[in-house]
Amino acid sequence: MSAQHSPKHAAPAKKPRRPRAHVIAAILALVTVAAVVGVKLGWRQPASPATDTKGEAASAALAQQAMGGSAVYGSAQTGSSQAVSLQGSAAVAPSTQPKTSSPAQTFQPVDVNLMMIGDVLLHTGVNNTAYAQGNGSYNYDFVFSDIRDEIDAADVAILNQETVCGDPANGYGYLGMGLQGPIFNSPVTIVDAEARAGFDVILKANNHTYDQGLSGLGYEMDYWRNKYPDLPVIGADNPNNPGGAQDYVHNIYMYQKDGFKVAFLSYTYDTNEYPAPSHNGDYIRYMTEDNVRADVAAARAAGADAIVACPHWGMQYTTELSAEEQRFSALFAQLDVDVVFGTHPHMDQTAQVIQNDDGHKTVCFYSNGNFVAGDMDGYKNIAGISKATLHRAEDGGVSVTAASFVPTVICRGGQISVHKLANYTDALAASSADPQITPAAADAFCEQLFGSQYDVSTHVATLDLDSTVPVAEKAALG
């Protein structure tokens, strides 16, 4: 990582943040020759740099007014992040005005390395292992011990904290069936393990967010905000103290590295205990076309050079893509989103490079499976780490220059453990409740998903970025 960046944080101390970079102002102007060239190359030209935050706030406010939204800008910044307000913009179509920059402008080339793991799903067996290793408390450090090198190598490491961490008096693990699915509650010390491991973005919009009601979500969000105030938890807000700079339902989290701005969006298709998408929508970002279009427009208006979307979508327990995944992946591609990291199916699914009519390429990882779980059997215990490199070139063009998938395996032996497939052995498989998931079987499964892009010798799938799927084909399937 760049020497300008601080090392990964360690709990319980506050996570170090990277130095402030100059903010980038969003401007709406006529298309220049440079922008046309950028479109032909599948690149976008970024907004011109600003020299003061007042100018950026005014530009964002004007853009919100143009979209019919509130002229409110969340200007709170912590190191390399900022909050961009979405107040009043949830159902507004994005601006169609393209961004341009001066043809003579040059930029420092920058890479932002992203990684995303599968669902963190704390069944009773996972909690029992944590308790056994915690000497009277729950210690989940074992969950991430075999991937610390991957986390440390990433600029932005992302995870989906699937189960909610509510009141301990309600019990832990799987607590029975609710209105539309199983109900969970988890020890809040999983938060400490995630912070210690060095994760940079936590996703909290999923179908289990309301398993413990608003009080459960508030219990977890209070913990995050009080103990790790600089670690963004996106897709959900705190019902106990809504609004403000840490509200990443009505604000967009934006990461910066050397002036390169990357916006992160998080959505869920539904919440089991509150099936109507309009119910309690103030605390969860639901995946609707209006929300997606408004969020992308607001991010661009605030100067985002690249956008990463993290949808909770699809059908469970299948490698097949659902109509919902096809539809929204096409929408993300049409809106020039750069990378999509999907969650929810509880199995690995393939990845694709989707090309829209303007030539822009969207790298879409549909599902990373279950990174950790205790009650899944067979191939549901194969998950993975999705990785992508965003590059800003000297001329300001932005593209994905590398993308790969590193498989992982859950070993359900006497205790739960998680391993990169490269470190998984026949002996571990024999000790597991799923002895048929040998290293060779896991490799064969990954070959079925990724075809020739998967290398058995390295246990890595490297995406061919020139092998694309037309966006029209995706839209037709949705």
Beta strands, then each sheet from edge to edge (+ up, - down):
strand 1: 77-78
strand 2: 81-85
strand 3: 110-120
strand 4: 156-161
strand 5: 173-177
strand 6: 182-185
strand 7: 201-203
strand 8: 233-234
strand 9: 251-257
strand 10: 260-268
strand 11: 306-312
strand 12: 339-341
strand 13: 351-355
strand 14: 361-365
strand 15: 370-372
strand 16: 382-392
strand 17: 398-412
strand 18: 416-420
strand 19: 454-455
strand 20: 460-462
strand 21: 468-470
sheet 1: 1+ 2- 9+ 10- 11- 12- 14- 13+ 21+
sheet 2: 8+ 7+ 4+ 3+ 15+
sheet 3: 8+ 7+ 4+ 3+ 16- 17+ 18-
sheet 4: 8+ 7+ 4+ 3+ 16- 17+ 20- 19+
sheet 5: 5+ 6-
end
